[in-house]
Amino acid sequence: MAWVLKMDDATIESGLVHDFDASLSGIGQELGAGAYSMSDVLALPIFKQEDSSLPSDNETKNPPFQYVLCAATSPAVKLHDETLTYLNQGQSYEMRLLDNRKQGELPEINNKMVKSIVRVVFHDRRLQYTEHQQLEGWKWNRPGDRLLDIDIPMSVGIVEPKTNSSQLNAAEFLWDINKRASVFVQVHCISTEFTPRKHGGEKGVPFRIQIDTFTQGDSAEYTEHLHSASCQIKVFKPKGADRKQKTDREKMEKRTAQEKEKYQPSYDTTILSECSPWPDNAYVSPNQAATPSFTSAPLSTYTASSVPDSDSSSPNHQADPVSHGNSEQLSPTASIQDTQKWLLKNRFNSYTRLFSHFSGSDLLKLTRDDLVQICGPADGIRLFNALKSRSVRPRLTVYVCQESLSESPLLERRSNNENGEHSNPSSLYVYHALYLEELTAAELIRKMACVCSLPLGTINQVYRQGPTGIHILLSDQMVYNLPDESCFLISTLNDELGEGLHLILK
């Protein structure tokens, strides 16, 4: 016999609601009213960081110094983006140098002077890699000018301010951390000077003002790095920064309240944020340790092997006679210890603890996006390029040979002529490859002098042999328009006065 229970829809619905309410009645009773806390949940073992080697919030170090640029930030910067500050060309701006140490922190620098290097550099990575060429072009257009100067009369608490003619974008000084110190800086370059088309300040390239601070090391020289910080700026012609700031403020006033929430407020001052030391300070020559940012090889020390290391990740890496071998690359078979040494050698000191359990294979498996997410955009891209060892192709390759006959027993070929006599040995020309990066006549002459073993000071003029044997004076424009892999024989002629040489490229 089958039983059939007939119930209307209202009865079924009320029963389901009652059962559902009963099933929820016990939730939250154990926690009590208002006792629920997300921190209690995050404290559960499942949410804890498995890698105890990573620094905790309590271990986060307080920056020892703080630098404040006395210029207002732009109100047209979105939240979570870096601040942007507008400056007027040539105007003096105060940068306050503040001791931000906690009690008992870095006692070894108490009552001592520290050295800071302030510089203006490019913000865009593309321009950082061509910084040398960009600044040389600026110097050519504005001879005798500097990109950055210190306004000494207005500065307070700094001593021994110095600038170097080979570093137009940097200056250094000493200051006492126990006294009030402010340095007034002037930026003389404007953002539109480094753009192909000059449409005005808003289309110009951004710069960075960076301060690197050092203390004395064992050699009593200021080589021990303490702190670095920088901020993003744009430089306008006089009064241009004020007009741009006013324009941004008026644009923000026209936006709705909801749109304004997506942007940062404008602050009266700009606080420089911590960053890595500028690459010039990564390796300090012992005999030039007193001025780490002003080390540069003299013209006569450049050799054919001194082409800038294309594997280097420094934005403005100068020509160093370093090896291009595989020793600079991280091997997939590298152990954890070898990987740590490689990170230190390539200036990734702050990430050695993070990658303390990574072998060479583990590190090489990380993608570009992985490294950017772990290390941030700047260091992530730099680490990715260092791991992949991307080489930069030279802009021009030229083959040259000094015109002289070389006899080699292995290559000597003799043949009997019709009279049964031996002919002269065949000529052997040995060519050298020159790799040009700057495409200037000075660079080509310097490299030719090296391969020909000629003192650079003895070369008066260099000519290229043209049609009908005419001699054309070598110029930057001629070098710029040379076809790649051109071949030349170099002939040397003594000057009429006997005081130098002329080189002729055939």
Secondary structure, DSSP 4 states (H G I P E B T S, - for coil): --------HHHHHHHHHHHHHHHHTTTTTTT-TT---HHHHHTSGGGS-S-TTS--GGGPPPPSEEEEE-SPBPS--BTTSPPEEEEETT--EEEEEEE-PPTTSSGGGTT-EEEEEEEEEESSHHHHHTHHHHHHHHHHHSTT--SEEE-TTT-BSEEEEEEETTEEEEEEEEEETTS-EEEEEEE---GGGGSSS---GGGSPPEEEEEEEEEE-TTSSEEEEEEEEEEEEEEESTTHHHHHHHHHHHHHHTS-HHHHTTBPPP-SSEEPEE-PPPGGGTS--GGGTT-GGG----GGG--TT-S--TT---TTPPP-----SGGGSPPTT--HHHHHHHHHHTT-GGGTTTTTT--HHHHHT--HHHHHHHH-HHHHHHHHHHHHTPPPPPSEEEEEEE------TTT----B-TTSPBPPPPP----EEEEESS--HHHHHHHHHHHTT--GGGEEEEEEE-GGG-EEE--HHHHHTPPTTEEEEEEEEE-TTSS-EEEEE-
